[in-house]
C-alpha cells in the first residue's frame, strides 16, 4: 500500500496561483501513472490531471491551459502548478496512482484544501 501526503493548498484570490505537492511512500513510484483529483463541496471526487510514467500528461478541460502536472521520480513527488485560479477550482485536492482510468489505491491521503475567493 502506497501512502500519499498532499500539501501546498491555501486561500487565494481569483487569478492567483498555487503549487501543490504530493509525496508518495514506497519504492515503486516511478512505475505508476500519477493523477491529481479534486473534490468540491457536495460533489464526487473528480480527475484533474495525469502524468504518465513517461512524463507525458493529460488534462481535463477545466485544467487545460492553466494547470501543469509534473513528477520527480527521484523524490517520489508529483506536483500540480495551478495558475489563473477561479472559484470553480475550489476543493480538496488529492493525488493517487491511476490505472485503467481508475484510482489505484483505495486509501487516500488527507488532501490539501484550495479555496479561491472573489
Rosetta blueprint (number, residue, H / E / L):
1 X L
2 X L
3 X L
4 X E
5 X E
6 X E
7 X E
8 X L
9 X L
10 X E
11 X E
12 X E
13 X E
14 X L
15 X L
16 X L
17 X L
18 X E
19 X E
20 X E
21 X E
22 X E
23 X E
24 X E
25 X L
26 X L
27 X L
28 X L
29 X H
30 X H
31 X H
32 X L
33 X E
34 X E
35 X E
36 X E
37 X E
38 X E
39 X E
40 X L
41 X L
42 X L
43 X L
44 X L
45 X L
46 X E
47 X E
48 X E
49 X E
50 X E
51 X E
52 X L
53 X L
54 X L
55 X L
56 X L
57 X E
58 X E
59 X E
60 X L
61 X L
62 X L
63 X L
64 X L
65 X L
66 X L
67 X E
68 X E
69 X E
70 X E
71 X E
72 X E
73 X H
74 X H
75 X H
76 X L
77 X E
78 X E
79 X E
80 X E
81 X E
82 X E
83 X L
84 X L
85 X L
86 X L
87 X H
88 X H
89 X H
90 X L
91 X E
92 X E
93 X E
94 X E
95 X E
96 X E
97 X E
98 X E
99 X E
100 X L
101 X L
102 X E
103 X E
104 X L
105 X L
106 X L
107 X L
108 X L
109 X L
110 X L
111 X L
112 X E
113 X E
114 X E
115 X E
116 X E
117 X E
118 X L
